[in-house]
Amino acid sequence: IEPCGRLALPAGESHVSVPPGTAMRADHLRLRSNAPNPVAHPAVPGDVVDQGEGSAGKRDGTRLALSGPARVTLAESYSKGWRAFCGERDLGEPRPSDGFANSWEAPADCTNVRFAFAPQRSADFAYAISILGALLLLGLVGLSARRTRPSAIGDQLSARAPADPVIRLRWGPAISVGAAAALIGGFLFALRAGVVIGPVVVLALHFGLTRARLLSVAALGLAVVPLIYVVFPPENRGGFDFNFGAELLGAHWFAVAAVICLGIASALGARAVRRAGRRL
């Protein structure tokens, strides 16, 4: 089989066939042709000299070589929270580009660009508050342990531990509490979570609920979460799998269940301590 070279075809529909040769037959025929009136592409107003380095919601060190105003594109999922800076000059809110990315109009004198996700500051601040809160709680636990003798703590825990009675409700009150729990859980986590939380709370309250049972369920949930990550890891597609979060939703829901059980158990424990009229 030999290529036929240039082939003139008229406008409209044409039927082209390739007869089989002595030893081979073509299964696929590929035709190429230049556009009769090609669209003139605008000249590229520059180039990216250095893409920089990105991590933790930012990208620094991006260098440009522009011959005129240009559109700079950041290949991250589009969000109004992304910001681009030429030096210290804010380029404003991004515009969608290429169906998913963020882009900004950059002036011709823009040579150094950095990108930052503005909401990341709030997230970092929340992380810092959480760390400080955890350290404060650990400090309070240590201070309480120093003020009370170990033997006294053991005596209190063994002889005066808060009661853990079984809480049972009739169907009517249990359904009312379950409906409230469904609304709260749906608002805090997701509507589909509320649909599950409501019936579970109703059944738990009707058949019996204790702090010990809640803590056992919470411990089981927290133990299952890392196992899900290990046993069912998301598929690694070269670092470009945007669906990995959806593949780990199972671990998320186990963690949600554990947090809810811990919260209810803590509330019941605080209620029991107040009723006993003392502090551990």
N, C-alpha and C positions, 0 to 999 in steps of 0.2 A: 504494500500500500504506500503510495507516494502522495504528498500534499499536492493539491491542485493549483496552488498559487492564488492569484486574484480572480475573483468571480463577480461579475456584474449582475446584480439582481434588481429588477424593477420595483417601484413602489407598490405597496400592498402585500398580499399574501403570496408566498412562493413555496413550492414543494421541492426540497433538495433530497436526493438519495445517493447512497454510495454503494455500488454493487460489490459483492464479495470478491476478494482476490483469489489467487490459486491456493494460498495457504491460510489466510486470515480474513476475517470479516470485521468491519468496524461496528462496534456497539454504540459508540457515542461520537457525534459529529459536532465540532465546535467551530463557530464562525465568529470572526472579529471584524469590526468596522469602526472607522472613526466617525464621530458625529458630523453631519453635513454643515451645521452651523454651531460650532462649539461655543460654550459659554466662557467668557473671559473671566478667569479667577483673579481676584484682587491680589496684589503683591503682599507677601507676608511682611508685616511691619516690624519684624524683629525675631528674636529667638530667646529661648531659656538657656542661659549659660550654666546655671547650677540649680537643681531642683530643691536643694536644701534638705533639712532633716525634720521629720515630723514625729510627734509623740504627745500623748496626753492632751489631745484637743488643740494642738497648735502645730505650725510648721514654720521654722525659722531658717534664715540663710538663703532664701531663694534670690537668685540674681538674674537680671534681664539685660538684654542688649537691644534696645528699641530704636527704630528710625522714625517713629511717629506714634501717635496714639494707638493703643492696642487693647484688646480684650484679654485679660488674664483669667485663666480657668483653673480652679482647684477641683480635682477629680475626687471629691467626697460627696456623699449623698446630700442633695440640696436641703438647706435649712436657712431660715432668715437669721439664725444665730451666728452664722459665720461672718467674719470680718476680715478685710484685707487692708494692709497698711503699706504705703510707700514711704519708707522712713518712719516719720511720726504722723503722716497725713492719712486720715481715715478715708477709705474709698467708698464708704457707705454700705447699704444693704446689697447683698448679691442678687444677681438675676439668674434664672435657670439657664443651663447650657447643656447641650448634647443629651437632653432628655433626663438627666439626673444630677449633673454637677452644678457648681457655683461659679459665677464669673463676674468680673468687675471691669469697668473702663479705666485703663491706666494711662496717665499722661506720658508724653514722649520722654520726659526726663526721669522717669521712674526706673531706677536701676536695682534697688534692693526692696524686696517684698517679704512681708511676713504675714501669716494667716493665724487667726485665733478664733476659737469657738467661745463667744461671749458668755453663754450660760455656764461654761466650765468653771468660772470663778465662783459662782454660787455653789456648784457641786463641791469644789475644793473647800470652800468655807464650811459646808455642811460636814464634810469628812473631818475637818479639824475640830469642829464642835463635838462630833461623835467621839473622837479620840480623847478630847479633854473630859467629856462626860464619863467615859469608861475609866480613865485614870482617877477622876474624882470619886467614883463609886468604889474602886479598889482601895483608895486612901481611906474612905469611910469604914470599909470593912476592916482594914488593918488597924485603924484607930479604935474601933469598937473591940477588937480582939485584945488590944493592949490594955484597955480599961477594965476588962473582965478576965478573971483568972480562968485558965483552961478547965480546971475542975468544976468551976461554977458554971461555965458554958455547957459542959457535959451534963451536969445535974439538971440544968434548965431544959436542955433539949430532950433528955430522957424522961424527966418527971413532969414537966410543964409544957410539953409540946402542944401547939394549937390543935384543937379537935379537927377531925376531917370527916364530918358526917356525910352520909350519902344524900344528895339532893335529888328529890323526885318530885315531879309536877304532874298534875292531871293533863289530859290532852289539850284542854282549852288554854290554860296558862302556858303550856309548853309551846303551843303553836304561836301564841302572841310573842313570846320571847324569840322564837325561831324566825318569825317575820321581821322583827327588829334587827336581829343578827344578820339576816339576809340583806336588808337594806344597807346596814353599815358595812358589811363585807363587800357588797357590790360597789359601794362608793370608794372604799379604800383600795381594793385590789382589782376587781373586774366584775362586770355584770354576770358572767358565767360562773365566777367564784361565788357570788351571792346565791345563785340557784342551787349550788351544792351545799353551802354553809347552812342555809335555812333548814332543810330537812335533817341534816346531821345534828344540829343543835336540838331540834324537836325530839328526835329519837334518844339522844343522850340524856336530855332532861327528863324524859318520861321513864326510861328504864334505869336511871341512876347515874349520877355524876359525882366524882370526888377529885380532890387535888391530885391524889396519887395516880389515878387513871389518866388524868390530863397530862401530868408530867411524864408518864410512861409513853404515851402516844407522841409527845413532843420529842422525847429522847430518841424514839424509833425513827421519827421523821428526819431529825438532824443527822442520824447515822446513815440514812438511806441517801441523802443528798450527795455526798461525795462519791458513793458507790455508783450512782447514776452517771456522774461525770466520767468515772473510770471505765465502767462496763459499756456505756453507750456514748462514746465520744463523737462529736460531730465530724462529718467528713471534711478532711483537709483538702481544699481545692486550690492550693498554692497561696493561701492568704486572701483569697477573693470570694469567700463564701459568705454572702450577706444573710444567709438563712440559718446561721449557726444558733442564733438565739431561739428561734422557733423549734429547733431540734432538741433544745434543752429545757423545754417548758415543763416537762415532767418533774425535774429537780425543783423548778420554781414553785410548783404547786405543793410539793412536799414541804418546802420551806415555809410557804404560807400557812399550811396546816399546823406546823410546829410553832410558828409565831403566835397564832391564834390560841392554841392550847396553853402556851406559856403565859400569855396575857391573862386568860381566864383563871388559870391556876394562881397567878400572882394576886389577882383581885380577890379571889376566895381566901387566900392566905392572909392578906391584909385585913379582910373583914373578920376573920377568925381571931387575929391578934387584937384588933380593936375591941371585940367582944370580950376577950379575956382580960382586958384592962391592963395590959403590960406590954413591954417591948422585949424582944430577944436580944 
